[in-house]
Structure formats: structure tokens, C-alpha cells
């Protein structure tokens, strides 16, 4: 659930979303399918946790304890997500 909130947080701001899309290589139309994959959701949490200003904005906007991100990330698995290229 936390990862879905993180994805919604990114999607709510075009600048944040565009940066995430550029880093992942995804298009807007591909997010819905990717969002059903636990490793993609883990990548969303990695993205937010990996950039302190973004993390601060996320916890301020959602009132989520930043210490809850690492356990949520761990629960999604350790395999890294990679975009499938057709």
C-alpha cells in the first residue's frame, strides 16, 4: 500500500513523474501494467528513498513515517525491477 501511495505521489506532479519515467524508460501508458509487479513497486520506493528532497516532500505530503519505507521495500522482494523491452 505504501508503494502505491508513493506512485500516486509521483503521478500527482508532472515534474516528479517525468523524472521517474525518464529514469525507468517507461511511458505513461506502461505504468498501469508495471504497477501490478511487486518489483516495480519496490523500484518506486527506491526512487523516492534515493533522493532526499523527494523523500522529504513525500513524507511531508503523506504524513508517512520515513522509517516505514525500508521495511515496505523489503517486503516487496530483493529482485531489482527491469523494464521489459519488446
Order of alpha helices (4+ residues) and beta strands (2+ residues): alpha-alpha-alpha-alpha-alpha-alpha
